Amino acid sequence: MVLSIQQRDILLRVFDEFVATWLETPDGRAGLALYERGVREGRASYRGILARLDRGDDVSDEILLHLLPYANTRANVKRGGWIHVTPGLQGDMRREYERRGWIKRKDWSRVANDIFRFFYAALDDPANLDAHVASFSSVPYIKGIQSGILTPILEAVRPKRYAVLNPRVAKTLHHLTGEKFSTSIGEYPTANATLIELVKEVGSELTERAGLRQFLAVRLFNLFSWWSVETSALKGKKVSRSVVDSSVKSDDHSSTKEPQAFYREEGRTSGGLGLEECAAILHTSVEQVKGWRDTLHQKKQMILFGPPGTGKTYVAEHLARLTVGETSGLIEVLQFHPSYSYEDFIQGIRPQRSDEGGLDYPVIEGRFLRFCREARLRGDAPCVMVIDEINRADLSKVFGELMYLLEYRDRSVPLSGDGRLFSIPQNVYVIGTMNTADRSIALVDHALRRRFAFIEVPPDYEILRRFFGEGSGSAEGVDLDGLISLLKGINSAIDDRGFALGISFFLVENLRERIEMIWRTEIKPYLDEYFFDDPGKVEEFRWERVEKRVMR
C-alpha cells in the first residue's frame, strides 16, 4: 500500500480544497478542457508520426514539436507545438538546449529518433519499462531530457500504464509519502509504479469527489499536483525533504560512445565484429567472409542454404554482427514455422479486451513492421533481421507486399488491413537460413528466389581440423582424419547434397567423451530416417561398426 490511513486522509482533505478552490472555477474547467484537448492531439500526433515513419518520411521535427509538452504561449502555439496543461518545455527546445551546451545542432535528428524509439518501445511493451529506460539513458546526447518532458505523451496514449512525472508531481508524492522521487528518466519506472499504485488505491474516490467519473484519476492527480505546489497546500502537512529536481540537476550523459547493437530476442548487447575476427570465429577464410558480406550489402537480402549441421544459423548471426559493426544498428533473430503468418510478420487484426470490458479489433503490427520502424530511427546504421528456417513458412503468404518492396526500397505500397503506406528502409538487411533436408531450393517461389541472393553452405570438413587445431576444443583420443573420412563416406552413400551430413554436430568441447552419445542420438536417427527403405545401409554406420575408425 502506498499511503497509510493518515496519509490518505491528508490527501483527500487537501483534494477537496483543490476541487472547491480551483477545479470548479472557470479556470479549473478551462484547465480540464485544455488537458483533454492536449490528450486528443497528442494521441493523434503519435499515430500520424507512426504512419509517416512507415512511409519513410523524415519525422524528426514533428517528434520534437508534436510529442513533447509545451507551455500555452503565443510563440509555442504559432510554432505548432503540442500544448499541454502541465508542460515540460517553456520555449524553443532546440535553442535552449544548444545554448546550455547539452545538445549540438548536428545531433538533433538523432536525438529525435532516440526519443521516438523510447516512446515506441515503452508504449508497445510497457512490461519491460526498466529495460527501455536503461537503453534510452545510455544514449550519450540526451542530457537534460527528463521525465517531465518525456512522460506526458506516454500518459496520453496509455494512461492505464503511465503517469506524468514532473517536479511538481515528485514534490506532491514526497509531501504525501515522505519518500524522495527524482525526475531523472532513469528513476521513472520506480516513481511510475508508485503513482499507478496510488491511483489504484484512491483513484475512484478522487474522481467521485471531483464529480468527474469520466476523467481519469491519473490525470486528476497530475492537475492536483500542479495546484498543490502552486498553492503550497500540502506544505506543512508532512515533514518534507528537498526533492531532486532533474530539470536543474541531471546525470551526465556526455560519453561519446555510441550504443551497441543488440539481439532483441535475448535482450542483451552484442558488440560488432571485424572481418578478421569474424573469419576466425567461423573458422573460415577472410575472403569467404568478405564475399558473404559484400553479397549482403549489394542485394540486401540473402539466404544461406545447405543440409543439416553445416552452421548456417551460426554464420548468419555472426555475419549480422559483422554488418552492424560498432554502429547503433539492430539485430533481431526469429524463426519461421509452418503456422507463421502474414499477421505475425507484417500486421493483422487481433481481438483485444477493451478498458470497458468489451472486445476491440485493432490492427496489430507484426515483427517485421516493428523492426523496420526501429531501423528508421537508427539513421543509416545497418539493421539486420535473421530469419532461421525461413523455408518452413509459406513465404508467399507471409511476405505479402514485401515481395515487391524487397526489390524496390524507394517505393511505398498500402498494407492489407488498414491501407497505410509502407516502405522498407534502405538500412534494413535480411538473412535467412534454409535447411535443404526439409525443402529443396527448387521448391522456393520463383518471385522470392529472384529477390534473394542464395549462398550454399555445404559441409566443410576442414573446419573440424581448424576448430580443434586452434584450441577451440579438445579432440584428444579422436582420429580427426578417420572421422572426416567416415563423414565423406556417409555423404557419398547419401548421394544428395541437400541431405548431406554436416560437421557442426562434432564442434564441441571434450569430443572424446561426447562423440558416442552424439552418434547414437543424432547421427544414427538421421540416417535411419534417410535410409528407411534400405536399412542395410545403416548397419555399416552403427556406432559399434564405426567406433574403431574414429577413436584412437
N, C-alpha and C positions, 0 to 999 in steps of 0.2 A: 504494500500500500504506500502511495506517495505521500499522502497527507495524514497527519494524526487528526483526532477529533477536534482538538484545539485549533490546528492549522486550517481545517476545513471550515470551522465556524468563522474564523477571521476572514477567509476568502469570501464566503457567502455574504457576510455582513458588509464588507467593502464593495462587493459586486453589486449589492442592492443600491449602494450610494452611486456607483457608476451608472446604473440604469436610470436612476432618478435625476441625476445632475447632468448627464451628457447624452446617454443613448436615446432618451425620449424627447430630447430637444431637437430643433431643426438641424443644428449642426450634427447631432448624432445620426439622424435619419439620412442626412447627406453623406456622412461617412459610410454608413451601411450601403447606400446606393453606389458610392464610388468603389467600395470593396467588391460588390457583386459584379459591377461592370468590368473592373480590372480582372477578376477571375475569368469571366467570359472571354475577354480579349486575350488574356494570356494563354488560355487553352486553345483558342482559335489560332493564335500565332504559332504555338508549338506544332499543331497539326499541319499548318501551312508550311512551316520550315521543313518538317519531315517530308512532305510531298515534293518540295523544291529540291531537297537534298537527293531524293531518289531519281530526279530528272538529271542530276549532275550539275545543278546551278551552284554558284558561289553564294553562300548564305551568311558569310562572316558578319557583315554589317547588321543583318536582321537579327542574328543571335544576340549581339551586344545591345541592340536598340529595343528589341521587342520581347526579350525573355528576361531582362534584368529590370528591377523595380526602380522607377524614377519618381522624384517628387513632382507634385502637381503644380508646376510653374509654367509660365508662358513660353519660356525658351524650350523646356522639355516637350511640351505639347507641340510646339512648332516643328521640332526635330522628329516628331512621331514616336517618342519614347513610350514605353509601357508605363502608364501612370498607375501607381499603387498607393493605397491609403497609408501603408507603413513602409516608406521607401528605404532602400539601402544606398541610393545614389541621389545627390542633390543637383548635380550638373553634368557637364560633359565628362564622361568617364575617361575617354582617351586623353584629353588634355590634362586632367588632374593626375592620372597615373603616370603619364610621361613626365610631368613637372616634378613629381616626387621621386622619379627615377626607378619606379617599381617595374615598369614595362617599357621596352623600347618600341619605337614606331614600327619597325620591321617585323615585330613578333605578334602584332595584333591578330592577324589571320589565324596563327597557330593557337593563340590564347582563346579565340572564339571557338575554334574547333574542339579544343580540350574541354572548354566549358560545356559545349553541347554533348560531347562524349559522356561527360559525367551525368548530365541531365538524363540522357537516353538510358544509360546503364542503370541509374537509380530508379527511374520510372518503370523500366522494363523488368527489373529484378530487385525489388525492394528488400527481399530476404537477405541479400548479400551487400547491404549498405556499407558495412565496415570495409569490405574489400574495395568497393567503388570509391569510397572516400580516401582510402590509403593510396589507391592508384592516382587519383587526382592530386592528392597532397604531394606526391613525388615529382610532379611536373615542376621544372625549375623556374618558370616565369609567371607564377600565379600569386606572388606576394601581394597582400592587401585585398585579395578577393576572398571574402569570408562569408559566413553563414547568412548574414543579413542581406547579402546580395544574391546568394545562390538558392536559398530555400523558399522564397515566395513562389517561384514557378513550380517547385515540387509540390507545395501545398495546393496550388491552384489546380493542378492536374490530378493529384492523388491525395485528397485531404484525409482519407481514412488511414493513410500510412505516414504522412509527413505533416509537420507543423512548422510554421515560420519561427526561426530563431534569430533574433537581433539583440542588440544591447538592452533594450527595454524589456523584452521577454526574459532575458537572462537575469536582469535585476529583479523582476517580479518573482521569478522562480526562487531566487535567493532569499527575498523577503519572506516568502511563504514557507520555504523548507530549511533555510539556513545553510544550504549547500551552494558552493560556488560553481557557476557554469560559464565556461569560456565560449565566446562566439567564433573561435577558430573553427574552420571547417573540419579540421582533424578531430575535434571533440563533438561534432554534431551528432553522431549516432547515439551517444550516451544521453545527451540533452533531449534529442528527439524521442527516445524511448520513454524518458521521464514525462515529457509533455503529452505523448499519446496515452500513457497510462493515467495521467492526471485527468485528461479529458474523459476517459472511460469512467473514472470514479465520480466525477462531479458534472460531466457534460450535460446530462439530462436536466439537472437542477438549474444550470446556468441558462439554458435555452428557455426553460419554463419561466424562470424569474424575469427573463428579458421579454417574454411573450413572443419569442421568435423560434418556434419549433422547427421551421424550415431552414433556419440559418444554422450552419454547422458550428458546434461548440468550439472546435479548434480555431475557427476564425473569430468567434466572440472573445476567446481568451487573448488572442493577438491584440484586438482592439482594447480590451480591458487592460492589458499590459502597457499599451501606449498611454492610456488615460492615467493609470495608477502612478507611473513615473512622472508624467507631466504635472500631476497634482500632488505628488508625494503622499498619496492616500495611504500607502502601506508603510511608509517610513515611521518607525517607532512602534509598529505593531509587532515587530520581530527584530531581535538584535541582528544587525546586518554587518557583514564584512564587505569590502570592496569586491566588485565583480571584475574579472579580466575583460576589458573591452578591446576585442581584437581589431576593431576598426582603427585603433590607435597603436596597440601593441600586437605585432604579428610575428609568427615564426618566420625565420629567414629561409627562403627557398631560393637562394641565389646561386645554387650549383648550376654549372653549365652542362652537366652530363645529361644526355637525353635518356628517357625511359627505355628499357629494353623491350624487345618483342616478347610475347608470352603465349604459351599454349592455353587457349581459353578453357578447354575441357579439363585441364589439370589445375588451372588457377595458379600457375607459377611462372616466374620469369625464366627466360631461356636465352642466354646470350648468343650473338651471332657467331658464325664460323668464317674463317678464311679458307681460301681454296686449298692450300696445302694441308691445313688441319682437317678439313672435311675429307680429303682423299685418304689421309692417314686413318681416320676413324672408320671409313668404309673399306679399308684395305684394298684400295684400287689406285690407279694412276691419276695424276693431276690432269692429264689430257682427257681421260674418261670423264672425270667430274666436270671439267670445263666444257666439254661437249654437251653434257646434260644441261648445265646452267645456261649456256648460250641458246640451246634449243628452247628452253622455257622462256627466256627473255624475248626471243623472236616470235614465238607462237602464242605465248601467254597461257596456254593450257596444254597439258601433256598427260599421257597415260603410260605408266610403267607396267608392262605385261610380261608374264612368264609363268612357269609351273610353280608348285608349292615349294617353299623353303629356299627361295633364291634371294631373299632380303629386300623385296620390293618396298614394303612399308618402311623399313629402316632407311633405305635410300631416300624415299620420298620425304621423310621427316627431316633428314639432315640436309637434303637439297633445299628444303624450305628455309632452314636456318641459314644456309649459305646465301640464299636470295635476299632474305631480310637483312642480314648482316648486323651492324651496330646501329641501325636506324630505329625509329619508333614504330616500326611496322608490326603487323599482327600475324600470328599463325593460329589457325584453327583446324582441328582434326575431327572428322566424323566418319562414320561407317555406314554405308548403304546396306539395305537388306530387302528381301522381296516385298515387304509391306511398306517400304519408304515411298512417299507420295509427293505430288506437287505441293500439297498443302503443308507438308513437313518442310520442304525445301524452299519454296517461294512464299506462298501465303494461302490462306483458306478461311472459310467461315467455320467458327467453332463455338458451340453454346457455352455460355458462362453465366453463373448466378449473379444477378444484379444486386445493388445495395438494398433494394426494396424487397428482395427475396424471390423475385421472378427470374426469368431467363432472358438474357440478351444474346444476340448473334453477331458479334463483331468479326471483322476480318483480322485474323491474327497473322502476324508476319512469321515467315519461316527462317531457318538458319542462314540461308544464303542472302536473303534480303537484309537481315540484320548485319551480317558480315560486311556487305557492300557499304552499308551506311557508315559503319565504323571505319572502313577503309577510306572513305571520302574525308573523314575528319582527321585523318593522319597525313594529309597533304600528299606529297609524292612518295612517301615511304612505302616500299613494296609490302603487300599483304598477301599471304598465301593460304589457300584452303586446300588441305589434303583430304581427299575422299578415298578411304580404304574400301577395297572390294566394290569399286564403282559399278561393275557389271552385274551385280546381284539384284539391282533395282531395274525397273522398266524405264530406261533412260529417256525415251521419247516423251513419256508421260511426266516424269519427274522434272525434266528440264523445261518443258513447255516453250515459252517465248525465248528462253535463254539460247536455244538453238540459233536463233537469229542474232541475238545480242553478243554472243561469244565471238562472232566474226566481225560484227560492226559495233565496235566500242564507242563510236562517236554518235550513235543514234539512240533514240528512245522509243519504246513501244508501250501501249497501255496494257496493264496486267489484268488477268482474269480476276473477277471478284469485285474490284472497286474501280477499275478502269484508269487508275492513276498511272502516269508516265514513269518509266523506269529505264535506267541505263546502267551498264556495268562500268565502274571506274577503270581508268587506264592502269592504275597501280594494283589491280587485283589479278592474281595468278592462281591457277587451279592445277593441282597434281593429283591424278587418280592412279590407283593401283588395280590391276586386273589379274585374277588367278585364272590362267588358261585351262586348268583342270576342271573348273566349274563351267566355263563357257568359252568357246572358241572366239578369237578375234574376228573371224569371218562372219559371225552372227551379230556383230555390233552394227547398229543402224548406220547406213552409209552417210547420212547427213551429219551424224555425230562424229564419225571417223574423219570426215573432212575438216572438222573444226579442232581436232586434237592432233598433236604430234604423238606418234606411238613409238616407244622405245622398248626393245626387248631386253629383259634381264634374265639371261639363261644361267644355268649352274656354272659357276666359275670355281673350278677345283683349286686353282692357285690361291684363292682366298684362305682355304684351310691352312696351307703352308705359311702364308703371311700372318694369319691370326696367331698361330702357335709360335711362329718364329720370332714375332715381335713382342713376345711376353704378355700377350693379352689373355692367355690361358695356358693350362698345363696339359700336354699330350703325352707325358711320360708314361711308358707302358703301352702306347698305341702306335701301331705302324701306320703312319700317315700315307705312305706310298701304297700300302696294302688297302687302306680304306678308300683312297681315291680310285685305285684300280677296281675295287668292288663296286663303287658307285657308277663308274663308267660302264661296267658290265651290266648292272641293273638297267641303266638307261638305254643300253644297246638292246636289251631284251624287251623293254617297253616300246622302243622304236617309235616314239611320238614326242616331239619337242614340247608339246603342250602339257604332257603328263610326266615329264622327266622329274627325277628326284633331286631336290636341291641340297645345298650343303649347310644351310643355316641350322638344321637340326643338331649339328655337331659343334657349333661355335659356342661352347660352354666351358666353364671352369671345371677342372678335375674330370676330364673326359674319360679317363680310365674307369673311374668309379661309376660313371653315369651311362656309359655307352650301351651296356646291356639293356638297361631299362628303356633307353631311347629306342633301341632296335625293336624290342618286344612290344612296346606300347604305341609307337608312332610309325616306324618304318614297315614292320610286318603287317599291321592292319591296312596301311595304304596299298601295299602290294596285294593283299588278299582281295581288296575291292577292285583293283585294276584287273587282276587275273582271275576274276571269279569264275569264268568259264574255262579256265585252264589251270586248275590248282596244282598240277605237276610242276609248273614253272616256279611256283612259290617255294616248293620244297628245297630247292638248291639255295634259297636265300634265308632259310631259317637260321636263328642265332647259333644253334648247335653246329650248323654247317659252315658258317662264316667266321666264327669266333677265332679260329686259328689264323685266318687270313688278316685279321685286323689287330690282334693282340700280340705283343712281344713276349 
